[in-house]
Amino acid sequence: MSLLKPSVYRANSDFNRSWLLVNCVRPKEPSFTPKCDHQFFLDLPDDYFTERYMVKGHDLEEKYARETRVRITVPRIHIPDLSFVTLGKRDSFSPFNQRHRQLAGDLITMVMETQSVEEIMGLGAYLKDRLNPYLFQYVYQVALKHHSLTKDLPLPSIVEQFPEQFIDPLAFPILQEETAVFDAPDRRVVELPTNFTASDLEDEQRLAYFREDIGVNMHHWHWHLVYPIEGPLAIVDKDRRGELFYYMHGQLVARYESERLSNGMPRVVPYSNMREPIKEGYYPKLIRNTNMRSYAGRPPNTTLKDLNRPDAGIVVTVAQVEGWLDQIILAIQQGFVIDTAGRQIPITNDQGIDILGNIIEASSLSVNQQLYGDWHNTGHDLFAYSHDPDGRYLEDIGVMGDVTTAMRDPIFYRFHKHVDDIFDRHKRLLPQYNRAQLSFAPVAVNSVMCRIPKETAAPNVLLTFWQRSQVDLSGGLDFQSDGPAFVSFVHLQHADFDYVLDISNNSSGTLLGTCRIFLAPKCDENCREFHFNEARKLMVELDKFTVSLTPGENRIVRSSLNSSVTISWEKSFQAIGKLTKLDPNMSPRDLQEFEFCGCGWPHHLLLPKGSEGGSAFKLFVMISNFEDDVVNQVIPENVECGDAHSFCGLKDQLYPDRRPMGFPFDRPFDIGTLDQFVGLHSNMFVQDVNIRHVNQITNRLP
């Protein structure tokens, strides 16, 4: 049933859907304050004002309405019962926290049940002023991304809304001064430090450029926005969701491995014993503006302890978490899981990884959460509260308790390597791929080359460097003056390059194939070349696309810019400033220009850093038979959010590849080296490439 009071407001074709995004701007300000450089003012019904502002409601409206261009009349709704909301406005919200995500799921359901754009606006404006800001934005954006009336709206970047989750807090007093004293044209760009969480005495700090990269942490947030753990079944139960949890997080670890080797560091040691002290300390130096509490640091050699944090709704023992894992491992060994009705569900098939992914994460799709528990999510909680497990010091969560910050911590990668090893136990029990599955008999890949499109560039030599870029954070600077607030930061970047593939089709007709491109380091930290079954777990997917092969010789040139894994810089960052300046009269067609899916690996980190002397990598190319890959569905020509489908799937579509994710490297193979594996199949090729890092900073061009 609709929440709208029909006697007060009815659906209006003049209501611009982009106005819904006003609820996303300056998330900690009340709804009635002007937004987007005084473009928009929300005219609230009298009973929308919270108790603090109720008496002064009309005065506040008159004060602010005079300063804005567009006055949006917010429809009155039947006021929802929010008595079940137990998370305070100043508390920390975490989707890993079972109580929090169940609360979020109920609120997402509430928003999804709305029946008009006006109703969404009315409910959104009411909830925004009463819910925890982080909780509200998570709920509201999950709903906007999935609601049939709004799923094509551009969503704001999380760094615009909550910049304190991503940057050195010392920047905020400077930004405050600039916006308060200077008009927009005279404001300077605040430069963020490249190293602010540890000194060079800490070896792990060599990887800070990767772990603390804004795009990396935005990706993790947006992936969990697209794939929420709880909520309406239609939102949570996406095609191969559990498998995608396994594959995307495994790819994060594989990429981190390459970065470590590029910096002369050993590979990640899985954190597989929860009784073992955590060798790595981490002090994030980030502050949550809702309560001005810092994300707690963790000293080296911290030991996980039982959690007794009723304030956060978490009371759990380490033994319980270990027991859940024991049940998961038993299920893998037995080849079946047991659902809540006691039925045995086999997992020794291609669908087993999806079932395991939902159990291990543990989403609401777990077949038996009572038996298999909440292992992954509670694991994050154990790390997040390891500094104050019983709350005696009233300390807030550490970064591992938040999807926007978890990837900053070295323990994230150790824990997730352990998670990946559990999945691999399952994969190792499946039969290895046979020749029919791996080969594409009429096709031969004759040569593979990477080249930077410059005459002087050497073949198979790829370059990385540092780049300084800018981002406007004004949308998240609550209670500050209007106008831009730019910061600049340095991040890894690479020179764009092309893949040049020479392929023979030895049949008499045109063939379709799927080109799969992976990259892995050639040698370990001791200069020993990897065994195949080591290399397969280090493979990072760079691209996947369909090729049409005519009889005879074919040359395919593919730009790295078209990667199926990444989203462009423009979609990640430049849309931030544009979004807060949306034209109130913008048509739905014009809105498409600002489409921002947000889910996808940041393109500036497509390649690992390499080293100044050059790091050796193996570039693997395979052409598989499209008939074995194709999914029986019609995909629209301009499918939304399709840029990074390898990591994120396709919006409202089946995952666009029938093969297991990571194929052909998701299963072991009884062979010595990658070169020997490739030598068995004409449709594969492996090329040595060198990644050189130029230790210089360039400025991004506008």
C-alpha positions in Angstrom: 0.0 0.0 0.0 1.2 3.5 -0.8 2.5 5.7 1.9 1.3 8.8 0.2 -1.7 10.7 1.5 -3.7 11.0 -1.8 -5.7 13.9 -0.5 -2.6 15.9 -0.1 -0.4 14.9 -3.0 -0.8 12.9 -6.2 1.7 11.6 -8.8 3.0 14.5 -10.9 4.6 14.1 -14.3 6.5 17.4 -13.7 8.3 15.9 -10.7 11.9 15.6 -11.8 13.4 12.3 -10.7 16.8 13.9 -10.3 15.4 15.8 -7.3 15.6 12.5 -5.4 19.4 12.9 -5.4 19.1 16.1 -3.2 18.6 13.6 -0.3 22.1 12.4 -1.0 23.9 15.7 -0.8 25.5 16.9 2.5 24.2 13.9 4.3 24.6 15.2 7.8 22.7 18.4 7.2 18.9 18.6 7.9 16.7 18.2 4.8 15.5 21.8 4.9 18.9 23.4 4.3 19.6 24.5 0.7 21.5 22.0 -1.3 23.7 22.1 -4.4 25.0 25.6 -4.2 21.6 26.9 -3.2 19.9 25.4 -6.3 17.4 23.3 -4.3 15.2 23.8 -1.2 13.0 21.1 0.1 9.7 22.5 1.3 8.8 20.0 4.1 5.4 19.2 5.6 5.0 20.6 9.1 5.2 17.1 10.7 8.5 16.3 8.9 10.5 18.6 11.2 12.3 16.8 14.0 11.6 17.9 17.6 14.7 20.2 17.6 13.4 22.2 14.6 9.6 21.9 15.0 9.0 25.2 16.7 11.2 27.2 14.2 10.1 25.2 11.1 8.3 28.1 9.3 11.0 30.6 10.2 13.7 28.2 8.8 11.7 27.7 5.6 11.4 31.4 5.0 15.1 31.9 5.8 16.3 29.3 3.3 13.7 29.4 0.6 14.5 32.9 -0.4 18.1 31.8 -1.2 17.3 29.0 -3.6 16.4 28.7 -7.3 14.1 25.6 -7.1 11.6 25.0 -4.3 10.6 21.3 -4.2 7.4 20.6 -2.5 8.0 17.3 -0.6 4.9 15.2 -0.5 3.4 14.2 2.8 3.4 10.4 3.5 1.8 8.3 6.2 4.4 8.5 8.8 6.2 5.1 9.1 6.8 3.5 12.5 10.5 3.7 13.2 10.4 2.2 16.7 12.5 -0.8 15.4 15.4 1.5 14.6 17.9 1.0 17.4 21.0 2.6 15.8 21.6 6.1 17.1 22.4 9.0 14.7 25.9 9.3 16.2 26.6 5.6 16.3 28.8 3.7 13.8 27.0 1.7 11.1 28.5 -1.4 9.6 27.0 -3.8 7.0 29.2 -6.5 8.6 27.3 -6.2 11.8 24.3 -8.6 11.8 22.0 -6.3 13.8 22.8 -3.4 11.5 22.4 -5.2 8.2 19.1 -6.7 9.3 17.9 -3.2 10.3 19.2 -1.9 6.9 17.3 -4.8 5.1 14.0 -3.8 6.8 14.5 -0.2 5.8 15.4 -1.1 2.2 12.2 -3.1 2.0 10.3 0.0 3.2 11.7 2.2 0.5 11.4 -0.5 -2.2 7.6 -0.8 -1.4 7.0 2.8 -2.5 4.9 3.1 -5.7 5.9 6.5 -7.1 8.9 8.8 -7.4 7.0 11.4 -5.2 6.6 8.7 -2.5 10.3 7.9 -2.6 11.1 11.6 -2.1 8.6 12.0 0.7 9.9 8.9 2.6 13.5 9.7 1.9 13.2 13.3 3.2 11.5 12.0 6.4 14.0 9.2 7.0 17.1 11.3 6.3 16.5 13.5 9.3 15.8 10.6 11.7 18.3 7.9 10.7 22.0 7.5 11.2 23.5 9.3 8.2 25.6 6.3 7.1 22.7 3.9 7.5 20.3 6.2 5.6 22.6 6.7 2.6 23.3 3.0 2.4 19.6 2.1 2.6 18.5 5.0 0.2 21.2 4.2 -2.4 20.6 0.5 -2.4 16.9 1.2 -3.0 17.5 3.8 -5.7 19.9 1.4 -7.5 17.3 -1.3 -7.5 13.9 0.3 -7.6 12.2 0.1 -11.0 11.5 3.8 -11.0 15.0 4.9 -10.2 17.5 2.3 -11.2 18.9 4.4 -14.0 19.5 7.4 -11.9 23.2 8.4 -11.4 24.3 7.8 -7.8 26.7 10.0 -6.0 30.2 8.9 -5.1 30.7 7.9 -1.5 33.8 10.0 -1.3 31.7 13.1 -2.1 29.2 12.3 0.7 31.6 11.1 3.4 35.1 12.4 2.5 36.3 11.8 6.1 36.2 8.0 5.3 38.9 8.5 2.7 41.3 11.3 3.4 43.6 12.8 6.0 41.4 14.7 8.5 43.9 17.5 8.6 42.6 18.6 5.3 39.2 19.6 6.7 40.2 22.6 8.8 42.0 24.0 5.7 38.9 23.4 3.5 36.7 25.0 6.1 38.9 28.1 6.1 39.0 28.3 2.3 35.3 28.0 1.9 34.5 30.4 4.8 37.0 33.2 3.8 37.3 33.0 0.0 34.8 33.1 -2.9 34.9 30.1 -5.1 37.3 31.5 -7.8 39.9 32.4 -5.1 39.9 29.1 -3.2 43.1 27.0 -3.4 43.3 23.3 -4.0 44.3 21.5 -0.8 47.0 19.0 -1.4 46.6 15.7 0.5 49.7 14.0 1.8 50.8 10.7 0.1 51.8 9.1 3.4 50.0 9.9 6.6 49.3 6.6 8.4 52.9 5.4 9.1 56.5 6.2 8.5 59.0 4.3 6.4 60.0 2.3 9.6 56.9 0.2 8.9 57.5 -2.1 5.9 53.8 -2.5 5.2 53.6 1.2 4.4 55.2 0.5 1.1 51.7 -0.7 0.0 49.7 2.2 1.4 49.4 3.7 -2.1 47.3 0.7 -3.0 45.4 -0.1 0.3 44.5 3.6 1.0 43.7 4.5 -2.6 40.4 6.3 -2.8 39.2 4.4 -5.9 40.0 1.0 -4.3 37.9 1.7 -1.2 35.1 3.3 -3.3 35.0 0.0 -5.3 34.5 -2.1 -2.1 31.7 0.2 -0.9 29.9 0.1 -4.3 30.2 -3.6 -4.7 28.5 -4.1 -1.4 25.9 -1.5 -2.5 25.1 -3.6 -5.6 25.3 -6.8 -3.6 23.8 -6.1 -0.1 23.9 -8.8 2.4 20.3 -8.4 3.6 17.2 -6.9 2.0 14.3 -7.9 -0.2 15.0 -11.2 -2.0 14.7 -9.6 -5.4 17.7 -7.4 -4.5 19.9 -9.9 -2.7 19.2 -12.9 -4.9 21.2 -11.9 -8.0 22.5 -14.4 -10.5 25.6 -16.2 -9.1 25.9 -13.7 -6.3 27.8 -16.1 -4.0 30.2 -17.0 -6.7 30.9 -13.4 -7.4 31.6 -12.8 -3.7 34.3 -15.5 -4.0 35.7 -14.3 -7.3 35.8 -10.5 -6.7 37.4 -10.8 -3.3 39.9 -13.4 -4.5 40.9 -11.0 -7.3 41.5 -8.3 -4.7 44.0 -10.6 -2.9 45.6 -11.6 -6.2 46.1 -8.0 -7.2 47.6 -7.2 -3.8 50.0 -10.1 -4.2 51.3 -8.5 -7.4 51.7 -5.2 -5.7 53.7 -6.8 -2.9 56.0 -8.6 -5.3 56.5 -5.3 -7.2 57.7 -3.7 -4.1 60.1 -6.5 -3.1 57.9 -7.8 -0.4 56.9 -11.4 0.3 53.5 -12.8 -0.6 50.5 -12.5 1.7 50.5 -15.0 4.6 46.9 -16.1 5.2 45.5 -15.4 8.7 44.3 -18.9 9.2 44.6 -19.3 13.0 42.4 -16.9 15.0 44.4 -17.6 18.2 47.6 -16.3 16.6 48.7 -12.7 17.3 48.2 -10.3 14.4 51.7 -9.3 13.5 50.7 -6.1 11.6 49.5 -3.1 13.4 47.5 -0.4 11.7 46.6 3.2 12.7 44.2 4.7 10.1 44.0 8.3 11.4 40.5 8.7 10.1 37.6 10.4 12.0 33.9 9.7 11.7 32.3 13.1 11.6 29.0 11.9 13.1 30.5 11.4 16.5 34.0 12.8 16.1 35.5 9.4 17.1 38.5 8.1 15.3 38.6 4.7 13.7 40.6 2.9 16.3 44.1 1.8 15.7 45.4 -1.7 16.3 48.9 -2.3 17.8 51.2 -5.0 16.5 50.7 -8.5 17.9 47.1 -8.0 18.9 45.2 -11.2 19.7 41.6 -11.7 18.8 39.3 -12.1 21.8 35.7 -12.9 22.5 33.4 -10.0 21.8 31.0 -8.7 24.4 29.8 -5.4 22.8 26.1 -5.3 23.5 26.3 -1.6 22.6 26.9 -2.7 19.0 24.7 -5.8 19.2 27.7 -8.2 19.0 28.2 -10.9 21.6 30.2 -13.8 20.1 33.2 -16.0 21.0 36.2 -16.8 18.9 35.3 -20.5 19.5 31.9 -19.9 17.9 33.5 -18.4 14.8 35.9 -21.3 14.6 33.0 -23.7 14.9 31.2 -22.1 12.0 34.4 -22.6 9.9 34.6 -26.2 11.0 31.1 -26.9 9.7 32.0 -25.2 6.4 35.1 -27.2 5.9 33.2 -30.4 6.8 30.6 -29.6 4.1 33.4 -29.1 1.6 35.0 -32.4 2.5 31.6 -34.3 2.3 30.6 -32.6 -0.9 27.3 -31.4 0.3 25.7 -28.8 2.6 22.7 -29.3 4.8 19.8 -26.8 4.6 17.4 -25.9 7.4 15.1 -28.8 6.5 18.0 -31.3 6.9 18.3 -32.0 3.2 21.7 -32.6 1.6 22.5 -30.2 -1.2 25.4 -31.3 -3.4 28.2 -28.8 -4.1 30.5 -31.0 -6.2 29.3 -29.2 -9.4 29.5 -25.8 -11.0 26.8 -24.4 -8.8 28.5 -25.4 -5.6 30.8 -22.4 -5.5 27.7 -20.1 -5.5 26.1 -22.0 -2.6 29.4 -21.8 -0.7 29.8 -18.1 -1.4 26.4 -17.3 0.1 27.2 -19.5 3.2 30.7 -18.1 3.7 29.9 -14.4 3.3 27.0 -15.1 5.0 24.3 -13.4 3.1 20.6 -13.9 3.7 20.8 -16.5 0.9 22.8 -18.9 3.1 21.0 -22.3 3.1 21.5 -22.7 6.8 22.8 -19.8 8.8 22.1 -21.5 12.1 24.5 -24.3 11.1 27.1 -22.4 9.1 26.9 -19.2 11.0 28.2 -15.8 10.0 31.8 -16.6 9.6 33.1 -13.9 7.2 31.1 -11.0 8.5 31.8 -11.8 12.1 35.4 -12.3 11.3 35.4 -8.6 10.2 33.8 -7.7 13.5 36.5 -9.6 15.5 39.2 -7.5 13.8 37.2 -4.3 14.1 36.8 -4.6 17.9 40.1 -6.3 18.7 41.4 -3.2 20.4 38.5 -3.0 22.8 36.6 -6.3 22.7 34.5 -5.8 25.9 33.9 -2.0 25.5 35.6 -1.0 28.7 37.3 2.0 26.9 34.2 2.9 24.9 36.2 2.8 21.8 34.6 2.7 18.4 35.2 0.2 15.5 38.4 -0.1 13.6 38.5 0.1 9.8 37.8 -3.6 9.3 34.2 -3.0 10.5 33.3 -0.7 7.6 33.1 -1.5 3.9 34.4 1.9 2.9 37.6 1.5 5.0 38.3 -2.2 5.4 40.7 -2.5 2.5 43.1 0.0 4.1 44.2 -2.5 6.7 46.9 -5.1 5.9 44.9 -7.7 7.9 42.1 -7.5 5.3 44.3 -9.2 2.7 45.6 -11.8 5.2 42.0 -12.7 6.2 40.7 -12.8 2.7 43.5 -14.9 1.5 42.4 -17.4 4.2 38.8 -17.0 2.9 40.1 -17.7 -0.6 42.0 -20.7 0.6 38.7 -22.1 2.0 37.1 -21.7 -1.4 40.0 -23.3 -3.0 39.6 -26.4 -0.9 36.3 -26.9 -2.7 37.8 -26.2 -6.1 40.6 -28.7 -5.5 38.0 -31.5 -5.0 36.5 -30.8 -8.4 37.8 -32.7 -11.5 40.4 -30.8 -13.5 39.3 -29.4 -16.8 39.6 -31.8 -19.7 40.8 -31.1 -23.2 37.3 -30.6 -24.6 36.6 -27.9 -22.0 39.9 -26.1 -22.5 40.5 -26.4 -26.3 38.9 -24.7 -29.3 40.3 -26.9 -32.0 40.0 -24.7 -35.1 41.5 -21.7 -33.4 45.2 -21.0 -32.9 46.6 -17.9 -31.1 49.9 -17.3 -32.9 51.2 -14.3 -31.2 50.4 -11.8 -28.5 51.9 -8.4 -28.0 51.3 -5.4 -25.7 52.2 -2.0 -26.9 51.9 1.6 -25.8 50.7 3.4 -28.9 53.8 5.5 -29.4 56.4 5.0 -32.1 59.3 4.9 -29.6 57.6 2.5 -27.2 59.2 -1.0 -26.9 56.9 -4.0 -27.4 55.7 -5.8 -24.3 56.9 -3.1 -22.0 54.2 -1.4 -19.9 54.7 1.7 -17.8 53.3 3.0 -14.6 53.8 6.3 -12.9 52.3 8.6 -10.2 49.6 11.0 -11.1 48.1 14.0 -9.3 44.4 14.4 -9.6 41.7 16.6 -8.1 38.3 15.9 -6.7 35.6 18.3 -5.4 34.4 17.3 -1.9 31.9 20.1 -1.4 29.0 17.7 -1.4 30.1 16.2 1.8 31.2 19.3 3.7 28.1 19.7 5.8 27.3 23.1 7.3 30.0 24.8 5.2 29.8 27.6 2.6 28.7 26.7 -0.9 30.9 26.4 -3.9 33.7 24.0 -4.7 36.2 22.5 -2.3 38.9 20.8 -4.2 41.6 18.5 -2.9 44.4 17.0 -4.9 45.9 13.6 -4.3 48.6 11.4 -5.8 47.7 7.9 -7.1 49.2 5.2 -9.3 48.5 5.4 -13.0 49.6 3.6 -16.1 50.2 4.5 -19.8 47.3 3.2 -21.9 48.2 0.3 -24.1 46.8 -2.0 -26.8 46.7 -5.8 -27.0 47.6 -7.0 -30.4 46.5 -10.6 -31.1 47.2 -12.6 -34.2 44.8 -15.5 -34.4 44.1 -18.2 -37.0 40.7 -19.7 -37.7 41.4 -22.9 -39.5 37.8 -23.7 -40.2 35.8 -22.8 -43.3 33.4 -20.5 -41.5 33.3 -17.5 -39.2 33.7 -18.5 -35.5 32.8 -16.6 -32.4 35.1 -16.9 -29.4 35.6 -15.3 -25.9 39.0 -13.7 -25.4 40.2 -14.1 -21.8 43.2 -12.0 -20.7 45.0 -12.6 -17.4 48.2 -11.3 -15.9 50.4 -12.9 -13.2 53.9 -12.3 -11.8 56.5 -14.6 -13.3 58.6 -15.2 -10.2 58.2 -15.2 -6.4 60.1 -13.0 -4.0 63.1 -15.4 -4.3 63.2 -15.2 -8.1 61.8 -18.7 -8.5 59.4 -19.2 -11.3 55.9 -20.1 -10.1 54.5 -23.6 -10.4 51.2 -23.7 -12.4 49.1 -24.3 -9.3 50.8 -21.3 -7.6 50.5 -19.1 -10.7 46.8 -19.8 -11.2 45.9 -18.2 -7.8 47.9 -15.1 -8.7 46.2 -14.5 -12.0 44.4 -11.2 -12.2 41.8 -10.8 -14.9 42.5 -7.8 -17.2 39.8 -8.2 -19.8 37.2 -10.5 -21.4 35.4 -9.9 -24.6 33.8 -11.5 -27.6 35.7 -11.9 -30.9 34.5 -12.8 -34.4 37.1 -14.8 -36.3 36.9 -15.1 -40.1 38.5 -18.0 -41.9 42.3 -17.6 -42.1 44.4 -15.0 -40.3 42.9 -12.4 -37.9 44.5 -9.5 -36.2 42.7 -8.1 -33.2 43.7 -4.8 -31.6 42.0 -4.1 -28.2 42.6 -1.0 -26.1 43.2 -1.4 -22.4 40.6 1.3 -21.9 37.9 -1.2 -22.8 38.6 -3.5 -19.9 35.7 -5.6 -18.6 37.0 -5.3 -15.1 37.4 -1.6 -14.6 35.4 1.6 -14.7 36.8 4.8 -16.0 38.2 7.7 -14.0 35.3 9.9 -15.3 32.7 7.6 -14.0 34.5 7.3 -10.7 35.4 10.9 -10.0 34.4 13.5 -12.5 30.7 12.7 -12.1 31.0 13.8 -8.5 31.1 17.5 -9.2 28.6 17.2 -12.1 26.1 15.4 -9.9 25.7 18.2 -7.4 25.0 20.6 -10.2 22.3 18.7 -12.0 20.0 20.9 -14.0 16.6 20.8 -12.4 15.1 20.6 -15.8 17.4 17.9 -17.1 15.6 15.3 -19.3 15.9 11.6 -18.7 17.9 11.3 -21.9 20.4 13.9 -20.7 20.7 12.1 -17.4 22.2 9.2 -19.2 25.3 11.3 -19.8 25.9 11.3 -16.1 25.1 7.6 -15.6 27.3 6.4 -12.7 27.2 2.7 -11.8 30.1 3.0 -9.4 30.8 -0.8 -9.3 34.1 -1.8 -10.9 37.8 -1.8 -10.2 39.4 1.7 -10.7 41.0 1.8 -14.1 44.0 3.7 -12.8 44.9 0.4 -11.0 44.4 -1.9 -13.9 48.1 -2.8 -13.8 50.3 -3.5 -10.8 53.0 -0.9 -10.0 56.0 -2.9 -11.3 59.4 -1.6 -10.3 61.9 0.9 -11.6 64.1 -1.8 -13.0 61.2 -3.6 -14.4 59.1 -6.5 -13.0 58.5 -9.7 -15.0 54.9 -10.8 -15.6 53.2 -13.4 -17.7 50.4 -12.2 -20.0 47.9 -15.1 -20.7 45.5 -15.0 -23.6 42.9 -17.7 -24.3 40.2 -17.9 -27.0 37.4 -20.2 -25.7 34.4 -21.5 -27.7 31.6 -18.9 -27.5 29.0 -21.7 -27.8 30.3 -23.0 -24.5 30.4 -19.5 -22.9 27.2 -17.9 -24.1 24.4 -17.3 -21.7 20.9 -17.6 -23.2 19.7 -14.0 -22.8 19.2 -10.9 -24.9 21.5 -8.2 -23.6 20.5 -4.6 -24.6 23.0 -2.8 -26.8 23.6 0.0 -24.3 23.2 -2.1 -21.1 23.5 0.0 -18.0 26.6 -0.4 -15.8 28.2 -3.0 -18.1 31.7 -1.6 -18.0 33.0 -3.8 -15.3 30.8 -6.9 -15.7 33.6 -9.3 -14.8 33.5 -8.0 -11.2 30.0 -6.7 -11.0 27.8 -8.7 -13.4 25.3 -6.9 -15.6 22.4 -4.9 -14.1 19.2 -6.8 -14.2 20.8 -9.5 -16.3 22.4 -13.0 -15.9 26.2 -13.0 -15.4 27.4 -12.8 -19.1 29.6 -15.9 -19.1 28.5 -19.5 -18.5 31.9 -20.7 -17.5 33.0 -20.7 -13.8 34.4 -17.3 -12.8 38.2 -17.3 -13.2 38.1 -20.0 -15.9 40.5 -21.7 -16.7 42.4 -20.9 -13.5 39.8 -21.6 -10.9 40.7 -25.3 -10.7 44.1 -27.0 -10.3 45.8 -28.8 -13.2 48.3 -31.5 -12.9 51.2 -29.9 -14.8 54.5 -28.1 -14.0 54.4 -24.6 -15.3 52.1 -22.2 -17.0 54.1 -22.4 -20.3 53.6 -26.2 -20.3 49.9 -25.8 -19.7 49.6 -23.3 -22.6 51.7 -25.6 -24.8 48.9 -28.2 -24.7 46.3 -26.0 -26.3 46.6 -24.0 -29.6 43.9 -21.6 -28.5 46.2 -20.2 -25.7 49.3 -18.1 -25.7 51.5 -16.7 -22.9 53.8 -13.7 -23.4 56.5 -12.4 -21.1 55.9 -8.7 -20.4 57.8 -6.2 -18.3 56.1 -3.5 -16.1 58.4 -0.6 -15.4 57.6 2.1 -12.9 58.6 5.7 -13.5 58.9 7.4 -10.1 57.6 10.7 -11.2 54.4 12.6 -10.7 52.4 14.0 -13.6 49.3 16.2 -13.4 46.0 14.9 -14.8 44.8 17.0 -17.7 41.3 18.5 -17.4 
